Amino acid sequence: MLRKRVALLQRRSDLSFAEFDEHWAVPHAAIIADLPGLDEYVQNSVRSFWTNGEPERTVDGIVEVWFDDGVVASPQAHTSAAQQDDEVRFIRTLTAFTVTNRQSYDAEAKVWVLSPEPFDLASLAGSVAVEPMVAQPDADAVLMERPRLRREAAAPACIAVFPTGEDGAEDLFEAVVDGFAVGPAPSGVRVVRTASRRVR
C-alpha cells in the first residue's frame, strides 16, 4: 500500500534561497531518487509566504513523497545515510509526517494552507474558486527524527492544497490570503505558494 509523507523545509540561515533551491533540485534530488520503495517524489519550491503567526516560521520548500510501505519498514526508516549527510548541507529545519490524503496529482504550482488547528474551508469559498485537496497527519503519525536538524514542535493539524497552473498561482495565493484576512482563522496559519518539480 502506498503512503504519503509531507516534509516542511527551512533553509540554513547562511544560504540564500537560490543556493538552497539549487542544491535541493540537483544533488539532493539525485540522492532521494535512489531510495528503495520510492514511488513518487515532488519538490515544491516556495515563491510566496504569508502568516498571521510568528514571521520566523517560514517555509522554503515542501516535499511530497509517496512510498510503498511493503518495502519500507516505517516512514522513519525511509532514509539513507547519504540523504541525512546531505540534508545538513542546506536544511536547518525539517518537519516530516505521513498524511491521510494519499492522492497522486500533478500541478505546475500549488497554494498550501498549513493550519495549526482544523479550520472551516467554507470561509474561503467566496474568495477562492479552486477546490482544495485536504489532508491531516495520519492518526499514528510521528514526526520524523533527524538528530542533526531542528524540527517544528508539531505537524500542522490541517493541510489544504490548491493545485493550479503557474499563470494563476499568484492570484490564487492572494485570494487565499485575502480570505483569511477577512474571515475567522486560527492564529499561526501559513499560506505558501510553490512551484512544483517532479523528480519521480
C-alpha positions in Angstrom: 0.0 0.0 0.0 1.3 3.5 -0.8 1.7 6.0 1.9 2.4 9.7 1.6 4.8 11.8 3.6 5.0 15.6 3.6 8.0 17.5 4.8 8.3 21.2 5.5 11.8 22.5 4.9 13.5 25.7 6.1 16.9 26.5 4.6 20.1 27.1 6.6 20.4 30.8 7.5 23.8 31.1 5.9 22.4 30.2 2.4 20.4 32.3 0.1 17.2 30.9 -1.2 18.7 30.4 -4.6 21.6 28.4 -3.1 19.2 26.3 -1.1 16.9 25.6 -4.0 19.7 24.7 -6.4 21.2 22.2 -4.0 17.8 20.7 -3.3 16.9 20.4 -7.0 20.1 18.7 -8.2 22.4 16.8 -5.9 19.8 16.2 -3.2 17.2 15.0 -5.7 19.6 12.5 -7.1 20.2 11.0 -3.6 16.4 10.7 -2.9 15.7 9.2 -6.3 17.7 6.1 -5.3 15.7 5.3 -2.1 14.1 1.9 -2.1 10.3 1.8 -2.2 10.0 5.3 -3.6 7.0 5.7 -5.9 6.8 9.4 -6.4 8.8 12.4 -5.3 7.8 16.0 -5.8 9.7 19.1 -4.7 7.6 22.3 -4.1 9.8 25.3 -4.1 8.4 28.3 -2.2 7.7 31.5 -4.2 5.4 33.4 -1.7 4.8 33.1 2.0 2.2 34.7 4.4 1.4 34.0 8.0 -0.8 35.5 10.7 1.5 34.0 13.3 5.2 34.1 14.0 7.1 35.5 11.0 10.2 33.4 11.5 8.2 30.2 10.9 8.9 30.4 7.2 8.9 27.5 4.8 11.3 27.4 1.9 10.3 24.0 0.5 7.6 21.4 0.8 8.3 17.8 -0.1 5.7 15.2 -1.2 6.9 11.6 -1.2 4.8 8.5 -2.0 6.3 5.2 -0.9 5.4 1.6 -0.7 5.1 0.5 2.9 5.5 -3.1 1.9 9.1 -2.2 1.0 9.7 0.4 3.7 9.6 -0.8 7.3 8.3 2.6 8.5 8.2 6.2 7.4 11.1 6.8 9.9 13.2 4.2 8.2 12.7 5.6 4.7 16.0 7.3 4.5 19.7 6.7 3.9 23.0 7.9 5.5 23.8 9.8 2.3 20.4 11.6 2.5 20.9 12.6 6.1 24.5 13.7 5.5 23.4 15.9 2.6 20.4 17.4 4.4 22.7 19.3 6.9 24.4 21.0 3.9 21.3 23.0 3.1 18.5 22.5 5.6 18.1 24.0 9.0 14.6 22.7 10.0 12.9 19.6 8.7 9.4 18.6 9.9 8.1 15.4 8.2 5.0 13.3 8.8 2.6 11.0 7.0 -0.8 12.3 5.9 -4.2 10.8 5.3 -4.8 12.0 1.7 -2.5 9.9 -0.4 -3.9 11.0 -3.8 -1.4 11.4 -6.6 -1.7 14.5 -8.7 0.3 16.8 -11.0 0.3 20.6 -10.9 2.7 23.3 -12.1 2.1 25.3 -9.0 0.2 24.9 -5.7 -1.1 27.1 -2.9 -0.8 25.5 0.5 -2.7 26.3 3.7 -0.9 24.9 6.8 -3.0 25.4 9.9 -2.2 24.5 13.5 -5.9 23.8 14.1 -8.7 22.5 12.0 -10.4 25.3 10.1 -13.6 25.8 8.0 -12.6 25.9 4.3 -16.1 27.2 3.6 -14.9 30.5 4.9 -12.7 30.8 1.9 -15.4 29.8 -0.6 -16.2 33.4 -1.5 -12.6 34.3 -2.4 -11.3 31.0 -3.9 -12.9 29.2 -6.9 -10.4 26.2 -6.9 -11.4 23.2 -4.9 -8.6 22.2 -2.5 -7.3 18.7 -1.5 -7.4 18.4 2.3 -5.2 16.2 4.5 -4.2 15.9 8.1 -1.4 13.9 9.7 -2.1 10.2 10.0 -3.5 9.1 13.4 -0.4 7.1 14.0 2.0 9.7 12.5 5.0 10.7 14.4 7.4 13.5 13.4 10.5 12.1 11.6 13.6 12.2 13.7 16.7 14.0 12.3 19.2 14.4 15.2 21.3 17.0 13.3 18.3 19.1 12.3 15.7 21.2 14.0 12.0 20.5 13.6 8.8 22.2 14.4 7.0 21.3 17.7 4.1 19.7 15.8 2.8 18.9 12.4 0.0 21.2 11.0 -3.3 19.9 12.2 -4.8 20.5 8.7 -3.3 21.0 5.3 -5.2 22.2 2.2 -3.5 22.2 -1.2 -4.9 24.2 -4.1 -3.4 22.8 -7.3 -3.1 25.4 -10.1 -1.2 26.4 -13.2 1.8 28.7 -13.0 -0.1 31.6 -14.6 -2.8 31.7 -12.0 -0.8 30.9 -8.9 0.0 34.4 -7.7 -3.7 35.5 -8.0 -4.8 32.3 -6.2 -2.3 32.9 -3.4 -3.5 36.5 -2.9 -7.2 35.3 -2.9 -6.5 32.7 -0.2 -4.5 35.3 1.9 -7.4 37.8 1.5 -9.9 35.1 2.5 -8.0 34.6 5.8 -7.7 38.4 6.3 -11.4 38.9 6.3 -12.7 35.7 7.8 -12.0 33.9 11.1 -8.7 32.0 11.1 -6.7 30.2 13.7 -3.6 32.0 14.8 -0.5 30.6 13.1 -2.0 29.8 9.7 0.6 29.8 7.0 -0.2 30.3 3.3 2.5 29.2 0.9 2.7 29.5 -2.9 5.0 26.9 -4.6 6.3 25.9 -8.0 6.5 22.1 -8.4 9.3 19.9 -9.6 8.5 16.3 -10.2 11.7 14.3 -9.6 10.0 10.9 -9.9 
